Amino acid sequence: MEVRIGQVGRIIAGDEVGKYVKVVDDKENTGGYLILTADAPDMQVGFDNWVEDEEALSSYFVEAGWSIEWL
């Protein structure tokens, strides 16, 4: 599964179908990655989750069952 950092994508399968996702490399501040989800691609209003490393990031996407159309 391809997980792109810093690029917005639309969730086309799995949990939260129809929402948008963006992964932010936050290693400088928190040591991990922020996973932002929102109703619109501008990511202005939404939710965030945090994972500690790339392995946890991949696991998060697999667990959610996400298929992403990267914009």
C-alpha positions in Angstrom: 0.0 0.0 0.0 1.3 3.4 -0.9 1.1 6.1 1.8 2.1 9.5 0.6 3.4 12.1 3.0 2.2 15.7 2.6 -0.3 14.9 -0.1 -4.1 15.0 0.1 -6.1 11.9 -0.9 -9.7 10.8 -1.0 -10.7 7.6 0.9 -12.4 5.4 -1.7 -12.7 2.2 0.4 -12.6 1.2 4.0 -13.5 3.3 7.1 -14.6 6.9 6.4 -15.2 6.5 2.7 -15.6 9.8 1.0 -13.5 11.7 3.4 -10.1 13.1 2.7 -6.8 12.2 4.3 -3.4 13.8 4.6 -0.3 12.5 6.4 2.0 15.1 7.9 5.6 14.2 8.8 5.8 15.6 12.4 9.1 13.9 13.4 10.6 17.3 14.3 7.9 18.0 16.9 6.4 14.8 18.1 8.7 12.2 16.6 6.0 10.6 14.4 3.3 11.3 11.9 -0.1 13.1 12.1 -2.9 11.5 10.1 -5.5 14.2 9.3 -9.0 13.4 8.1 -11.6 15.9 6.9 -14.8 16.3 4.9 -13.2 18.6 2.3 -9.8 18.5 0.5 -8.7 21.8 2.1 -8.4 19.9 5.4 -9.6 23.0 7.3 -12.1 21.2 9.6 -11.4 17.6 10.6 -9.7 15.2 13.0 -6.2 14.0 13.6 -4.5 10.9 14.9 -0.8 10.3 15.6 1.4 7.3 15.0 5.0 6.9 16.2 6.8 5.6 13.0 6.4 4.4 9.4 5.5 0.9 10.5 2.7 2.2 12.7 1.6 4.4 9.8 1.3 1.5 7.4 -0.5 -0.5 10.0 -3.0 2.3 10.6 -3.9 2.4 6.9 -4.2 -1.4 6.7 -6.4 -1.6 9.8 -8.7 1.1 8.5 -9.0 -0.8 5.2 -8.2 2.4 3.3 -7.8 2.6 -0.4 -6.7 6.1 -1.3 -7.1 8.1 -4.6 -4.2 10.6 -4.2 -5.1 14.0 -5.6 
